[in-house]
Amino acid sequence: MDFDFNLKTNAKFGTNKALNLAQYLKELSLSRPGIIIDGGIAGLEHTRKVLSALESDPDITIRTWVYDLRHEPDYDSLDRIKAMFLDNSGKPVTDCFVGIGGGSVIDFAKGLSTVVVNPGKAVLYKGFPVKINPSLPTIAIPTTAGTGSEVTFNAVFTDNNQKKKLGINTRNNYPALAILDPVFTVNSPMSVTVSSGMDALVHTLESYSAVQSNPLNRIFAREAFSMIFNNLFLVKDHPGNGEIRAKIQYGAYLAGISLINSGSGPSGALSYPLGVHFKVPHGMAGAVFIPHIVRHNVQAGYDYSELYDLIDGSCRSLSMNAKNEQFVEKMFALCKKLDVPPNLSGFGVNAGTVDILLADIDALERAFTQNPVPFTVDDGKKLILNMI
Ligand SMILES: [Fe+2]
């Protein structure tokens, strides 16, 4: 055994925990939060309660921006919005940022935390910037269950000129606190639940199997798999069931912890060009590939039987080979149940447009090496061509 394991984010998990935000800010000696709130949930009763609890606290001063981008975060928007949080001398008027929303909103809060204390355009900090001023603290309140952004330092931003998702990824951006309040996720529309939940499933499976995985992250991945897989199977038939929602959210949180301590894989990598060029939401863009990658891995001898045993109703007495065959079938069955498209045509990828996607696959070679069995650039291209 020889590995590193990091977990930098404290967590508060439970129904109505977000209502205590003012108290949690004070525990961190923070009093001037910049609130970035998802436009889709700004009008919900629970959101209004969270904000009014903050506004009525005499020791807290808030400045709020309702996130209204119709696309995933980009550097240009970051430049535009950052001005709202600076005084006349260019200093931040806030002492932290709170992201209340899905992964994009939390990523945007992380990005603002960095760019309000670093001069120039946001794109200067793309990739993995070093030797920059430490970001302000970020507090993450995910309202969807899936991205894991509440525990990772990564923040995805698109460079509109290069048509690439590069991000602002500084280790200063591990959120100081994640508040996981399942009340928010009960209100998620099913399309968001599926996309974010499948994102978490991709994180779980690929961080479990990645060549850089370790015994400790796999403990988190196994529990995450059990929570996410079994409850995603149920959620469509029981969308208002808080217990099912809470278990998916818990699983997604564990999946994020597993991911930051391991690696990803082909599905995670392939989701990026599909998202950038065909505007497919990140979770769905990984979901379409994951059963195919699992099948590829099983055919090459990779063993998922330990995860198969965690599926509700699984038959533990099956042989290892039979368990793996069943596992592949269960992955395709879950995708079918959740209406994940079986191919790429529904996203506009066809014989006429597929070259746009194929052109980006060479750059994913390094990410593919995270897969536990060989998955080459040619395998990636063949998979895409088979899926149109
Ligand atoms: Fe992801």
Residues whose N, C-alpha, C, O or C-beta is under 5 A from the ligand:
A	BS01	LIG	T147 D199
